[in-house]
Amino acid sequence: PGHVFTIEPMINEGVHQDETWPDNWTAVTRDGKRSAQFEHMLLVTETGCEVLSRRLETSP
């Protein structure tokens, strides 16, 4: 309990190999084709887990 994990799948049009730019943040595919990245943060609790990045009912 208390650990936080991120799950960040990438869906790529081309190859699965990626590179990180010098800013140490931006990730791109090696072949430069389009890709989409999604992320969720999960908090492990005493009774299961909580999705910290879930969309709230009050979100626009």
Backbone hydrogen bonds, N-H to C=O, Kabsch-Sander energy under -0.5 kcal/mol:
donor,donor_aa,acceptor,acceptor_aa,energy
2,G,44,V,-3.4
5,F,42,L,-2.7
7,I,40,H,-2.4
8,E,6,T,-0.5
11,I,36,A,-2.8
12,N,10,M,-0.6
13,E,34,R,-2.7
19,E,28,V,-2.9
21,W,26,T,-2.9
24,N,21,W,-2.3
28,V,19,E,-2.5
30,R,17,Q,-2.2
32,G,29,T,-1.3
36,A,11,I,-2.2
38,F,9,P,-2.0
40,H,7,I,-1.7
42,L,5,F,-3.4
43,L,50,E,-2.9
44,V,3,H,-3.0
44,V,42,L,-0.5
45,T,43,L,-0.5
45,T,48,G,-2.7
48,G,45,T,-0.6
50,E,43,L,-2.3
52,L,41,M,-2.2
52,L,50,E,-1.0
53,S,41,M,-1.0
54,R,51,V,-1.2
59,S,56,L,-1.7
